[in-house]
Amino acid sequence: MTPPFANPGIEAAFDVLDPQARAGLLALRRLIFDIAAQTPEAGRIEEVLRWGQPSYLTAERKTGTTLRLGVPKGARFALFVHCQSRLIPEFAAAFPAWDRFEGTRAVLFNDPAEVEPLRHGWLIKRALTYRIRAPLKIPA
């Protein structure tokens, strides 16, 4: 079950004009909380606004790097990670030719149906445990 929004400002950040983008952003939010619930080593996830975008931190245990959700110029919606991390290159190597990227900072989406729990869940779990350094297995 997806928790309620942490505050009205975060809820307002999901009020984008494009209904497809809103549905996709909400699907990614659900997936972040679902993966976090399955990843006890990450601890409690904190939902905050960073640069006006919903962001997800492992503030309690500091095991991960920030995930952000937003609307980029080149797609309807996106899942952002820290651009200096190895997350996008690792993800692209694990799942070649599946997704579109904005450099090393985002996975780009045009349709909510493109959000795939197994593949994108792998990226989210990797972000939530980024500082633990345990290699994640690629799902079969």
CNS distance restraints for C-alpha pairs under 8 A (distance, minus, plus):
assign (resid   1 and name CA) (resid  30 and name CA) 7.91 0.50 0.50
assign (resid   1 and name CA) (resid  34 and name CA) 7.61 0.50 0.50
assign (resid   2 and name CA) (resid  30 and name CA) 5.61 0.50 0.50
assign (resid   2 and name CA) (resid  33 and name CA) 6.37 0.50 0.50
assign (resid   2 and name CA) (resid  34 and name CA) 7.44 0.50 0.50
assign (resid   3 and name CA) (resid  33 and name CA) 7.84 0.50 0.50
assign (resid   5 and name CA) (resid  10 and name CA) 6.41 0.50 0.50
assign (resid   5 and name CA) (resid  11 and name CA) 5.76 0.50 0.50
assign (resid   5 and name CA) (resid  47 and name CA) 7.81 0.50 0.50
assign (resid   6 and name CA) (resid  10 and name CA) 6.68 0.50 0.50
assign (resid   6 and name CA) (resid  11 and name CA) 7.84 0.50 0.50
assign (resid   6 and name CA) (resid  47 and name CA) 6.12 0.50 0.50
assign (resid   6 and name CA) (resid  48 and name CA) 7.30 0.50 0.50
assign (resid   7 and name CA) (resid  11 and name CA) 6.57 0.50 0.50
assign (resid   8 and name CA) (resid  12 and name CA) 6.04 0.50 0.50
assign (resid   9 and name CA) (resid  13 and name CA) 6.37 0.50 0.50
assign (resid   9 and name CA) (resid  49 and name CA) 7.69 0.50 0.50
assign (resid  10 and name CA) (resid  14 and name CA) 7.03 0.50 0.50
assign (resid  10 and name CA) (resid  47 and name CA) 7.94 0.50 0.50
assign (resid  10 and name CA) (resid  48 and name CA) 6.87 0.50 0.50
assign (resid  10 and name CA) (resid  49 and name CA) 6.29 0.50 0.50
assign (resid  10 and name CA) (resid  53 and name CA) 7.67 0.50 0.50
assign (resid  10 and name CA) (resid  54 and name CA) 5.96 0.50 0.50
assign (resid  11 and name CA) (resid  15 and name CA) 7.14 0.50 0.50
assign (resid  13 and name CA) (resid  52 and name CA) 7.03 0.50 0.50
assign (resid  13 and name CA) (resid  53 and name CA) 6.31 0.50 0.50
assign (resid  13 and name CA) (resid  54 and name CA) 6.68 0.50 0.50
assign (resid  14 and name CA) (resid  22 and name CA) 6.02 0.50 0.50
assign (resid  14 and name CA) (resid  25 and name CA) 7.13 0.50 0.50
assign (resid  14 and name CA) (resid  26 and name CA) 7.48 0.50 0.50
assign (resid  14 and name CA) (resid  54 and name CA) 7.99 0.50 0.50
assign (resid  15 and name CA) (resid  22 and name CA) 6.77 0.50 0.50
assign (resid  16 and name CA) (resid  21 and name CA) 7.09 0.50 0.50
assign (resid  16 and name CA) (resid  22 and name CA) 5.92 0.50 0.50
assign (resid  17 and name CA) (resid  22 and name CA) 7.76 0.50 0.50
assign (resid  18 and name CA) (resid  22 and name CA) 6.36 0.50 0.50
assign (resid  18 and name CA) (resid  76 and name CA) 7.85 0.50 0.50
assign (resid  19 and name CA) (resid  23 and name CA) 6.12 0.50 0.50
assign (resid  20 and name CA) (resid  24 and name CA) 6.13 0.50 0.50
assign (resid  20 and name CA) (resid  76 and name CA) 7.46 0.50 0.50
assign (resid  20 and name CA) (resid 110 and name CA) 7.80 0.50 0.50
assign (resid  20 and name CA) (resid 111 and name CA) 6.32 0.50 0.50
assign (resid  20 and name CA) (resid 112 and name CA) 6.49 0.50 0.50
assign (resid  21 and name CA) (resid  25 and name CA) 6.04 0.50 0.50
assign (resid  21 and name CA) (resid  71 and name CA) 7.44 0.50 0.50
assign (resid  21 and name CA) (resid  76 and name CA) 5.29 0.50 0.50
assign (resid  21 and name CA) (resid  77 and name CA) 5.42 0.50 0.50
assign (resid  21 and name CA) (resid 110 and name CA) 7.43 0.50 0.50
assign (resid  21 and name CA) (resid 111 and name CA) 7.32 0.50 0.50
assign (resid  21 and name CA) (resid 112 and name CA) 7.27 0.50 0.50
assign (resid  22 and name CA) (resid  26 and name CA) 6.11 0.50 0.50
assign (resid  23 and name CA) (resid  27 and name CA) 6.12 0.50 0.50
assign (resid  23 and name CA) (resid 112 and name CA) 6.09 0.50 0.50
assign (resid  24 and name CA) (resid  28 and name CA) 6.26 0.50 0.50
assign (resid  24 and name CA) (resid  77 and name CA) 6.83 0.50 0.50
assign (resid  24 and name CA) (resid 109 and name CA) 7.92 0.50 0.50
assign (resid  24 and name CA) (resid 111 and name CA) 6.64 0.50 0.50
assign (resid  24 and name CA) (resid 112 and name CA) 4.13 0.50 0.50
assign (resid  24 and name CA) (resid 113 and name CA) 7.76 0.50 0.50
assign (resid  24 and name CA) (resid 115 and name CA) 7.27 0.50 0.50
assign (resid  25 and name CA) (resid  29 and name CA) 6.19 0.50 0.50
assign (resid  25 and name CA) (resid  69 and name CA) 6.51 0.50 0.50
assign (resid  25 and name CA) (resid  70 and name CA) 7.31 0.50 0.50
assign (resid  25 and name CA) (resid  77 and name CA) 6.61 0.50 0.50
assign (resid  25 and name CA) (resid  78 and name CA) 7.61 0.50 0.50
assign (resid  25 and name CA) (resid 112 and name CA) 7.85 0.50 0.50
assign (resid  26 and name CA) (resid  30 and name CA) 6.18 0.50 0.50
assign (resid  27 and name CA) (resid  31 and name CA) 6.20 0.50 0.50
assign (resid  27 and name CA) (resid 112 and name CA) 7.00 0.50 0.50
assign (resid  27 and name CA) (resid 115 and name CA) 7.23 0.50 0.50
assign (resid  28 and name CA) (resid  32 and name CA) 6.12 0.50 0.50
assign (resid  28 and name CA) (resid  69 and name CA) 7.76 0.50 0.50
assign (resid  28 and name CA) (resid  79 and name CA) 7.57 0.50 0.50
assign (resid  28 and name CA) (resid 115 and name CA) 7.04 0.50 0.50
assign (resid  29 and name CA) (resid  33 and name CA) 6.42 0.50 0.50
assign (resid  29 and name CA) (resid  69 and name CA) 7.91 0.50 0.50
assign (resid  30 and name CA) (resid  34 and name CA) 6.04 0.50 0.50
assign (resid  31 and name CA) (resid  35 and name CA) 5.98 0.50 0.50
assign (resid  31 and name CA) (resid 117 and name CA) 6.76 0.50 0.50
assign (resid  31 and name CA) (resid 121 and name CA) 6.73 0.50 0.50
assign (resid  32 and name CA) (resid  36 and name CA) 6.03 0.50 0.50
assign (resid  32 and name CA) (resid 121 and name CA) 7.45 0.50 0.50
assign (resid  32 and name CA) (resid 124 and name CA) 6.39 0.50 0.50
assign (resid  33 and name CA) (resid  37 and name CA) 6.10 0.50 0.50
assign (resid  33 and name CA) (resid  45 and name CA) 7.65 0.50 0.50
assign (resid  34 and name CA) (resid  38 and name CA) 6.51 0.50 0.50
assign (resid  35 and name CA) (resid  39 and name CA) 6.20 0.50 0.50
assign (resid  35 and name CA) (resid 121 and name CA) 6.35 0.50 0.50
assign (resid  35 and name CA) (resid 124 and name CA) 7.03 0.50 0.50
assign (resid  35 and name CA) (resid 125 and name CA) 6.25 0.50 0.50
assign (resid  36 and name CA) (resid  40 and name CA) 7.06 0.50 0.50
assign (resid  36 and name CA) (resid  42 and name CA) 6.83 0.50 0.50
assign (resid  36 and name CA) (resid  43 and name CA) 7.71 0.50 0.50
assign (resid  36 and name CA) (resid  44 and name CA) 7.65 0.50 0.50
assign (resid  36 and name CA) (resid  45 and name CA) 6.89 0.50 0.50
assign (resid  36 and name CA) (resid 125 and name CA) 7.20 0.50 0.50
assign (resid  36 and name CA) (resid 128 and name CA) 7.39 0.50 0.50
assign (resid  39 and name CA) (resid  43 and name CA) 7.51 0.50 0.50
assign (resid  39 and name CA) (resid 125 and name CA) 7.23 0.50 0.50
assign (resid  41 and name CA) (resid  61 and name CA) 7.99 0.50 0.50
assign (resid  41 and name CA) (resid  63 and name CA) 7.65 0.50 0.50
assign (resid  41 and name CA) (resid 129 and name CA) 7.49 0.50 0.50
assign (resid  42 and name CA) (resid  58 and name CA) 6.12 0.50 0.50
assign (resid  42 and name CA) (resid  61 and name CA) 6.35 0.50 0.50
assign (resid  42 and name CA) (resid  62 and name CA) 7.54 0.50 0.50
assign (resid  42 and name CA) (resid  63 and name CA) 5.67 0.50 0.50
assign (resid  42 and name CA) (resid  64 and name CA) 7.07 0.50 0.50
assign (resid  42 and name CA) (resid 128 and name CA) 5.89 0.50 0.50
assign (resid  42 and name CA) (resid 129 and name CA) 6.05 0.50 0.50
assign (resid  43 and name CA) (resid  58 and name CA) 6.53 0.50 0.50
assign (resid  43 and name CA) (resid  60 and name CA) 6.05 0.50 0.50
assign (resid  43 and name CA) (resid  61 and name CA) 5.82 0.50 0.50
assign (resid  44 and name CA) (resid  58 and name CA) 6.42 0.50 0.50
assign (resid  44 and name CA) (resid  59 and name CA) 7.40 0.50 0.50
assign (resid  44 and name CA) (resid  60 and name CA) 6.02 0.50 0.50
assign (resid  44 and name CA) (resid  61 and name CA) 7.82 0.50 0.50
assign (resid  45 and name CA) (resid  56 and name CA) 6.33 0.50 0.50
assign (resid  45 and name CA) (resid  57 and name CA) 5.62 0.50 0.50
assign (resid  45 and name CA) (resid  58 and name CA) 5.06 0.50 0.50
assign (resid  45 and name CA) (resid  59 and name CA) 6.79 0.50 0.50
assign (resid  45 and name CA) (resid  60 and name CA) 7.47 0.50 0.50
assign (resid  46 and name CA) (resid  56 and name CA) 5.60 0.50 0.50
assign (resid  46 and name CA) (resid  57 and name CA) 5.15 0.50 0.50
assign (resid  46 and name CA) (resid  58 and name CA) 6.35 0.50 0.50
assign (resid  46 and name CA) (resid  59 and name CA) 6.31 0.50 0.50
assign (resid  47 and name CA) (resid  54 and name CA) 6.76 0.50 0.50
assign (resid  47 and name CA) (resid  55 and name CA) 5.70 0.50 0.50
assign (resid  47 and name CA) (resid  56 and name CA) 4.84 0.50 0.50
assign (resid  47 and name CA) (resid  57 and name CA) 6.70 0.50 0.50
assign (resid  48 and name CA) (resid  54 and name CA) 5.86 0.50 0.50
assign (resid  48 and name CA) (resid  55 and name CA) 5.24 0.50 0.50
assign (resid  48 and name CA) (resid  56 and name CA) 6.46 0.50 0.50
assign (resid  48 and name CA) (resid  57 and name CA) 7.87 0.50 0.50
assign (resid  49 and name CA) (resid  53 and name CA) 5.19 0.50 0.50
assign (resid  49 and name CA) (resid  54 and name CA) 4.80 0.50 0.50
assign (resid  49 and name CA) (resid  55 and name CA) 5.58 0.50 0.50
assign (resid  50 and name CA) (resid  54 and name CA) 6.52 0.50 0.50
assign (resid  50 and name CA) (resid  55 and name CA) 5.99 0.50 0.50
assign (resid  50 and name CA) (resid  68 and name CA) 7.71 0.50 0.50
assign (resid  53 and name CA) (resid  68 and name CA) 6.40 0.50 0.50
assign (resid  53 and name CA) (resid  69 and name CA) 6.05 0.50 0.50
assign (resid  53 and name CA) (resid  70 and name CA) 5.86 0.50 0.50
assign (resid  54 and name CA) (resid  68 and name CA) 5.70 0.50 0.50
assign (resid  54 and name CA) (resid  69 and name CA) 5.55 0.50 0.50
assign (resid  54 and name CA) (resid  70 and name CA) 7.36 0.50 0.50
assign (resid  55 and name CA) (resid  66 and name CA) 6.55 0.50 0.50
assign (resid  55 and name CA) (resid  67 and name CA) 5.51 0.50 0.50
assign (resid  55 and name CA) (resid  68 and name CA) 4.22 0.50 0.50
assign (resid  55 and name CA) (resid  69 and name CA) 6.45 0.50 0.50
assign (resid  56 and name CA) (resid  66 and name CA) 5.66 0.50 0.50
assign (resid  56 and name CA) (resid  67 and name CA) 5.15 0.50 0.50
assign (resid  56 and name CA) (resid  68 and name CA) 6.36 0.50 0.50
assign (resid  57 and name CA) (resid  62 and name CA) 7.78 0.50 0.50
assign (resid  57 and name CA) (resid  64 and name CA) 7.08 0.50 0.50
assign (resid  57 and name CA) (resid  65 and name CA) 6.69 0.50 0.50
assign (resid  57 and name CA) (resid  66 and name CA) 5.07 0.50 0.50
assign (resid  57 and name CA) (resid  67 and name CA) 6.87 0.50 0.50
assign (resid  57 and name CA) (resid 128 and name CA) 7.68 0.50 0.50
assign (resid  58 and name CA) (resid  62 and name CA) 4.99 0.50 0.50
assign (resid  58 and name CA) (resid  63 and name CA) 6.06 0.50 0.50
assign (resid  58 and name CA) (resid  64 and name CA) 5.71 0.50 0.50
assign (resid  58 and name CA) (resid  65 and name CA) 7.32 0.50 0.50
assign (resid  58 and name CA) (resid  66 and name CA) 7.61 0.50 0.50
assign (resid  58 and name CA) (resid 128 and name CA) 6.59 0.50 0.50
assign (resid  62 and name CA) (resid 131 and name CA) 7.67 0.50 0.50
assign (resid  63 and name CA) (resid 128 and name CA) 6.28 0.50 0.50
assign (resid  63 and name CA) (resid 129 and name CA) 5.04 0.50 0.50
assign (resid  63 and name CA) (resid 130 and name CA) 6.22 0.50 0.50
assign (resid  63 and name CA) (resid 131 and name CA) 4.98 0.50 0.50
assign (resid  63 and name CA) (resid 132 and name CA) 5.95 0.50 0.50
assign (resid  64 and name CA) (resid 126 and name CA) 7.86 0.50 0.50
assign (resid  64 and name CA) (resid 127 and name CA) 5.40 0.50 0.50
assign (resid  64 and name CA) (resid 128 and name CA) 4.09 0.50 0.50
assign (resid  64 and name CA) (resid 129 and name CA) 4.57 0.50 0.50
assign (resid  64 and name CA) (resid 130 and name CA) 4.54 0.50 0.50
assign (resid  64 and name CA) (resid 131 and name CA) 5.41 0.50 0.50
assign (resid  64 and name CA) (resid 132 and name CA) 7.62 0.50 0.50
assign (resid  65 and name CA) (resid  81 and name CA) 7.37 0.50 0.50
assign (resid  65 and name CA) (resid  82 and name CA) 6.93 0.50 0.50
assign (resid  65 and name CA) (resid 127 and name CA) 5.48 0.50 0.50
assign (resid  65 and name CA) (resid 128 and name CA) 6.19 0.50 0.50
assign (resid  65 and name CA) (resid 129 and name CA) 7.66 0.50 0.50
assign (resid  65 and name CA) (resid 130 and name CA) 6.13 0.50 0.50
assign (resid  65 and name CA) (resid 131 and name CA) 7.50 0.50 0.50
assign (resid  66 and name CA) (resid  81 and name CA) 6.23 0.50 0.50
assign (resid  66 and name CA) (resid  82 and name CA) 6.65 0.50 0.50
assign (resid  66 and name CA) (resid 127 and name CA) 7.19 0.50 0.50
assign (resid  66 and name CA) (resid 128 and name CA) 7.76 0.50 0.50
assign (resid  67 and name CA) (resid  79 and name CA) 6.99 0.50 0.50
assign (resid  67 and name CA) (resid  80 and name CA) 5.74 0.50 0.50
assign (resid  67 and name CA) (resid  81 and name CA) 5.09 0.50 0.50
assign (resid  67 and name CA) (resid  82 and name CA) 7.54 0.50 0.50
assign (resid  67 and name CA) (resid 124 and name CA) 7.72 0.50 0.50
assign (resid  67 and name CA) (resid 127 and name CA) 7.09 0.50 0.50
assign (resid  68 and name CA) (resid  79 and name CA) 5.94 0.50 0.50
assign (resid  68 and name CA) (resid  80 and name CA) 4.88 0.50 0.50
assign (resid  68 and name CA) (resid  81 and name CA) 6.47 0.50 0.50
assign (resid  69 and name CA) (resid  77 and name CA) 7.46 0.50 0.50
assign (resid  69 and name CA) (resid  78 and name CA) 5.88 0.50 0.50
assign (resid  69 and name CA) (resid  79 and name CA) 4.97 0.50 0.50
assign (resid  69 and name CA) (resid  80 and name CA) 6.04 0.50 0.50
assign (resid  70 and name CA) (resid  77 and name CA) 5.65 0.50 0.50
assign (resid  70 and name CA) (resid  78 and name CA) 5.44 0.50 0.50
assign (resid  70 and name CA) (resid  79 and name CA) 6.79 0.50 0.50
assign (resid  70 and name CA) (resid  80 and name CA) 7.48 0.50 0.50
assign (resid  71 and name CA) (resid  75 and name CA) 7.07 0.50 0.50
assign (resid  71 and name CA) (resid  76 and name CA) 5.88 0.50 0.50
assign (resid  71 and name CA) (resid  77 and name CA) 4.33 0.50 0.50
assign (resid  71 and name CA) (resid  78 and name CA) 6.00 0.50 0.50
assign (resid  72 and name CA) (resid  76 and name CA) 6.84 0.50 0.50
assign (resid  72 and name CA) (resid  77 and name CA) 6.12 0.50 0.50
assign (resid  72 and name CA) (resid  78 and name CA) 6.53 0.50 0.50
assign (resid  74 and name CA) (resid 108 and name CA) 7.65 0.50 0.50
assign (resid  75 and name CA) (resid 108 and name CA) 5.86 0.50 0.50
assign (resid  75 and name CA) (resid 109 and name CA) 5.86 0.50 0.50
assign (resid  75 and name CA) (resid 110 and name CA) 5.59 0.50 0.50
assign (resid  76 and name CA) (resid 108 and name CA) 7.63 0.50 0.50
assign (resid  76 and name CA) (resid 109 and name CA) 6.03 0.50 0.50
assign (resid  76 and name CA) (resid 110 and name CA) 4.78 0.50 0.50
assign (resid  76 and name CA) (resid 111 and name CA) 7.40 0.50 0.50
assign (resid  77 and name CA) (resid 108 and name CA) 6.24 0.50 0.50
assign (resid  77 and name CA) (resid 109 and name CA) 5.41 0.50 0.50
assign (resid  77 and name CA) (resid 110 and name CA) 6.49 0.50 0.50
assign (resid  78 and name CA) (resid 106 and name CA) 6.19 0.50 0.50
assign (resid  78 and name CA) (resid 107 and name CA) 5.57 0.50 0.50
assign (resid  78 and name CA) (resid 108 and name CA) 4.60 0.50 0.50
assign (resid  78 and name CA) (resid 109 and name CA) 5.75 0.50 0.50
assign (resid  79 and name CA) (resid 106 and name CA) 5.43 0.50 0.50
assign (resid  79 and name CA) (resid 107 and name CA) 5.33 0.50 0.50
assign (resid  79 and name CA) (resid 108 and name CA) 6.81 0.50 0.50
assign (resid  80 and name CA) (resid 105 and name CA) 5.50 0.50 0.50
assign (resid  80 and name CA) (resid 106 and name CA) 4.23 0.50 0.50
assign (resid  80 and name CA) (resid 107 and name CA) 6.61 0.50 0.50
assign (resid  81 and name CA) (resid  85 and name CA) 7.58 0.50 0.50
assign (resid  81 and name CA) (resid  87 and name CA) 7.28 0.50 0.50
assign (resid  81 and name CA) (resid  88 and name CA) 7.75 0.50 0.50
assign (resid  81 and name CA) (resid 104 and name CA) 7.91 0.50 0.50
assign (resid  81 and name CA) (resid 105 and name CA) 5.22 0.50 0.50
assign (resid  81 and name CA) (resid 106 and name CA) 6.06 0.50 0.50
assign (resid  81 and name CA) (resid 127 and name CA) 7.60 0.50 0.50
assign (resid  82 and name CA) (resid 104 and name CA) 7.92 0.50 0.50
assign (resid  82 and name CA) (resid 105 and name CA) 5.94 0.50 0.50
assign (resid  83 and name CA) (resid 103 and name CA) 7.86 0.50 0.50
assign (resid  83 and name CA) (resid 104 and name CA) 5.10 0.50 0.50
assign (resid  83 and name CA) (resid 105 and name CA) 4.29 0.50 0.50
assign (resid  83 and name CA) (resid 106 and name CA) 8.00 0.50 0.50
assign (resid  84 and name CA) (resid 104 and name CA) 7.25 0.50 0.50
assign (resid  84 and name CA) (resid 105 and name CA) 7.86 0.50 0.50
assign (resid  85 and name CA) (resid 104 and name CA) 7.71 0.50 0.50
assign (resid  86 and name CA) (resid  90 and name CA) 6.03 0.50 0.50
assign (resid  86 and name CA) (resid 104 and name CA) 7.73 0.50 0.50
assign (resid  87 and name CA) (resid  91 and name CA) 6.00 0.50 0.50
assign (resid  87 and name CA) (resid 104 and name CA) 7.60 0.50 0.50
assign (resid  87 and name CA) (resid 123 and name CA) 7.24 0.50 0.50
assign (resid  87 and name CA) (resid 126 and name CA) 7.35 0.50 0.50
assign (resid  87 and name CA) (resid 127 and name CA) 6.97 0.50 0.50
assign (resid  88 and name CA) (resid  92 and name CA) 5.95 0.50 0.50
assign (resid  88 and name CA) (resid 101 and name CA) 7.93 0.50 0.50
assign (resid  88 and name CA) (resid 104 and name CA) 5.26 0.50 0.50
assign (resid  88 and name CA) (resid 105 and name CA) 6.77 0.50 0.50
assign (resid  88 and name CA) (resid 106 and name CA) 7.19 0.50 0.50
assign (resid  88 and name CA) (resid 107 and name CA) 7.76 0.50 0.50
assign (resid  89 and name CA) (resid  93 and name CA) 6.13 0.50 0.50
assign (resid  89 and name CA) (resid 104 and name CA) 6.70 0.50 0.50
assign (resid  90 and name CA) (resid  94 and name CA) 6.13 0.50 0.50
assign (resid  91 and name CA) (resid  95 and name CA) 6.00 0.50 0.50
assign (resid  91 and name CA) (resid  96 and name CA) 7.95 0.50 0.50
assign (resid  91 and name CA) (resid 123 and name CA) 6.31 0.50 0.50
assign (resid  92 and name CA) (resid  96 and name CA) 5.09 0.50 0.50
assign (resid  92 and name CA) (resid  97 and name CA) 7.49 0.50 0.50
assign (resid  92 and name CA) (resid  99 and name CA) 7.78 0.50 0.50
assign (resid  94 and name CA) (resid 138 and name CA) 6.51 0.50 0.50
assign (resid  95 and name CA) (resid 119 and name CA) 7.53 0.50 0.50
assign (resid  99 and name CA) (resid 107 and name CA) 6.74 0.50 0.50
assign (resid  99 and name CA) (resid 108 and name CA) 7.17 0.50 0.50
assign (resid 100 and name CA) (resid 107 and name CA) 5.93 0.50 0.50
assign (resid 100 and name CA) (resid 108 and name CA) 5.37 0.50 0.50
assign (resid 100 and name CA) (resid 109 and name CA) 7.41 0.50 0.50
assign (resid 101 and name CA) (resid 105 and name CA) 7.57 0.50 0.50
assign (resid 101 and name CA) (resid 106 and name CA) 5.54 0.50 0.50
assign (resid 101 and name CA) (resid 107 and name CA) 4.63 0.50 0.50
assign (resid 101 and name CA) (resid 108 and name CA) 5.56 0.50 0.50
assign (resid 102 and name CA) (resid 106 and name CA) 5.07 0.50 0.50
assign (resid 102 and name CA) (resid 107 and name CA) 6.48 0.50 0.50
assign (resid 102 and name CA) (resid 108 and name CA) 6.90 0.50 0.50
assign (resid 109 and name CA) (resid 114 and name CA) 6.50 0.50 0.50
assign (resid 109 and name CA) (resid 115 and name CA) 7.62 0.50 0.50
assign (resid 110 and name CA) (resid 114 and name CA) 7.42 0.50 0.50
assign (resid 111 and name CA) (resid 115 and name CA) 7.80 0.50 0.50
assign (resid 115 and name CA) (resid 120 and name CA) 6.74 0.50 0.50
assign (resid 116 and name CA) (resid 120 and name CA) 5.63 0.50 0.50
assign (resid 116 and name CA) (resid 121 and name CA) 7.46 0.50 0.50
assign (resid 117 and name CA) (resid 121 and name CA) 5.00 0.50 0.50
assign (resid 117 and name CA) (resid 122 and name CA) 7.98 0.50 0.50
assign (resid 118 and name CA) (resid 122 and name CA) 6.19 0.50 0.50
assign (resid 118 and name CA) (resid 139 and name CA) 7.38 0.50 0.50
assign (resid 119 and name CA) (resid 123 and name CA) 6.88 0.50 0.50
assign (resid 119 and name CA) (resid 139 and name CA) 7.87 0.50 0.50
assign (resid 120 and name CA) (resid 124 and name CA) 6.24 0.50 0.50
assign (resid 121 and name CA) (resid 125 and name CA) 6.01 0.50 0.50
assign (resid 122 and name CA) (resid 126 and name CA) 6.11 0.50 0.50
assign (resid 122 and name CA) (resid 136 and name CA) 7.90 0.50 0.50
assign (resid 122 and name CA) (resid 138 and name CA) 7.68 0.50 0.50
assign (resid 122 and name CA) (resid 139 and name CA) 7.99 0.50 0.50
assign (resid 123 and name CA) (resid 127 and name CA) 6.21 0.50 0.50
assign (resid 124 and name CA) (resid 128 and name CA) 6.19 0.50 0.50
assign (resid 125 and name CA) (resid 129 and name CA) 6.21 0.50 0.50
assign (resid 126 and name CA) (resid 130 and name CA) 5.55 0.50 0.50
assign (resid 126 and name CA) (resid 136 and name CA) 6.99 0.50 0.50
assign (resid 129 and name CA) (resid 133 and name CA) 7.24 0.50 0.50
assign (resid 129 and name CA) (resid 134 and name CA) 7.85 0.50 0.50
